[in-house]
Amino acid sequence: MVLNHTTCYILPTTKNMNEQNDKMEKIISLCKRRGFIFPACEIYGGFSAAYSYGPYGAQLKKNIKDWWWKKFVEEREDIVGLDGPILLHPKIWEASGHTTGFNDALVDCKECQKRFRADHLVKELTGQDLEGNLPAMTEALTGKKCPECGKSNWTKARLISMMFKTEMNGFDGPVYLRPETAGAIFSDFKNVADSTRVKIPFGIAQIGKVFRNEIVARNFIFRLREFEQMEIEYFFDPKTDWQTIFGNWLESQEEFYLSLGLKKEDLRRFEHPKEKLSHYSKKTVDLEYNFPFGWDELSGLANRTDFDLSAQAKASGQDLSWTDSASGRKFVPHVIEPSFGLDRALLATMLAAYTEEIIKGEADKPEETRIVLKFPVKIAPVKIAIFPLLKNKPVLVEKAKAIFSELKKDFACEFDDNGNVGKRYRRQDEIGTPFCVTVDFDTVEKDDMATVRDRDTMKQERIKTSELAEYFTKKLK
């Protein structure tokens, strides 16, 4: 039997800010309700800007990482992988300038004790971009009202280090939690070059946790103090046309995000003006996404020249240059760095996938709203959900579990017998499951065919249970 399905249409979208903010609240609510993301330490009242990825969120995160690794490491001949430690020798961060120059400007409201990032607050209240100029930021805030309490009583703008500091037994002096994954890549450049068959140009890729003591962590998982980066350092001969390499990487970054389901019109490029470039950068372009809270950085691309290898070579006393095998010419490779934020990629992916559809009721039944996450099948946390039509009928449950046991060998599957079939469909829609399989009495008594329901179209078709594996192989792979 084919279960009745109803027609639907997508709710019209607008750029109204209230609706956009409402969408963010809906995503946050769905994440907790369906086990994607929880506030961490909630039984203790929470912990500032800390989140746990639940069962579906952890799987979605892994799928995005696996897809990134496949696209940028496994499918390319010029990139190899690395998994470096979180705790690195402090000299790495001294050489890179992090211990002295990795700071943000901070200002406090003396009345309500609310803390703000000074340059962001000044821009919000005055429209001025005074980043890096502490006296000017302090002066600009004079007489300006605190967005939190409405009073005007500010501390002076001052710098605060974004590095988390800790101690290590047997080591004299402070040790830092890494603020980026690049440190291990540069310090292991020689080991990678000596132990593999890489040739210039080539890249080293790494995925891992990083830590930044942000003044204000905000917008759910967009800005966190503990997050994951997916990063590549791409080494090339300084005599090479770097603009072409840079442009190719920018296109590759965009293609990756489009493959996650993001829309082209929600992506844009922002090139940092020369006066705002980091001291090591020759060119930096951010790829921004149109989040509900506005356009903001999704990933970055920078030409870091030879700064990193030269700085690490000087600090360590080691030769980190490259010798061209054909000419014998020796040079320090330059670097282009494509950097992706995993948590931001996941948030953007969920926002892009989130869809509300009006389901037209049949006969005298009212319309209802269907919420569905239309993930690309390659990253959906669950690929197939298997149901018995009724959970109190052992013959249906046994057949459904047999199908589940067979399909889970090759696909991410879930067995679900909680509630009626309609409610199960709605739950799987909110999880983003592309296909549902329902076992009914016809399956076990008549034709050995199950009902397969498509998430996006809600269309259903009957498929022989013996052919389900082949069917989903074509649909999902």
C-alpha angles and dihedrals in degrees: 000000000000113000115233113262128196133220122251143187130204117253111248114257126223136185091233106141094222090055091046092052088046089055090055091052090049091052092050091049093047091048092058097038095051100037102255102118132000131188104258121243091011093158086064094047095272132280124255112280094336121137138180121217108229126213096288095036092051090051093046090049091050091048092053091048092048091049091049091049091048094050098043104030114018097040095045129073095202101058131070130185135245135185108198128180126270092225109062133173108283090231088071090062092041090054093047092049096243097123092058106021107034096097141128129206115253133195130178132206105232092206103053098015090234113156123219139182099249102218092048092048093048091050091048094049101035108015090236123133103217100153111161096015105103098178091048092050091049091050093045091057094053107120094003117130122241110249088220104049105008095237129117114228113120136176118229115275110260138173124256126189116245092205119108108224126207140156133251126205111246094019122100111221139017123321123201136217104238114263091200137012094237095086094073092046094056095042091050095042093107093047092052092046093049097044101044139048095247119147130197120297098047140131138222116213130199138175119199153123120286131183131217125173094225117193091220120018108194152157099051109279095350095094116024137160091225115039144138129258130199103203141172131193107202113198121205143165110271088227089063122102094260094182090068092049090047093050092048091052092049090054091047091053091052092047091052093054092045088053088058090060100263115145121243092232090058092059128075139165123241118191115203112238114245093250090056098047120119112256092254097045127101092180134357128187124181122206105220131199128209098243120181087257092052140275112326141158119291099167140349137223121196138174100221093180112207094314098114101045092041092049093048091045091052094046095045099036089231127131107244097170127120126233118213107231094212102046102019089233114154123213143152107250119240120227137223112194122205106190124188127189108221097199091049091048090053092048092049090047092054092047091050092047096047111106134170117202131184111232112209110228122230122241108332095349116118125238117266136195119246116204113204135171105217098200119172104261093244093066102031108124092224120030101185133018118199121205137184107218089233124020094207094062108086094198091059094043092049093051093045092050090049090055090045092051091051098045096044089067089074106015139047100255138175130201112217128180100150115123128341122323093258092057091047090053091052091049093050090046090057090048089050097240108170097208139026125195119203123196113206137170092276087058094059101028106033127013109000088235125134130205114250115198123198116223098215102041098025086220117146134209136178116245129183108253090228089058098047095096092053091044093054093042088063094042098044107029 
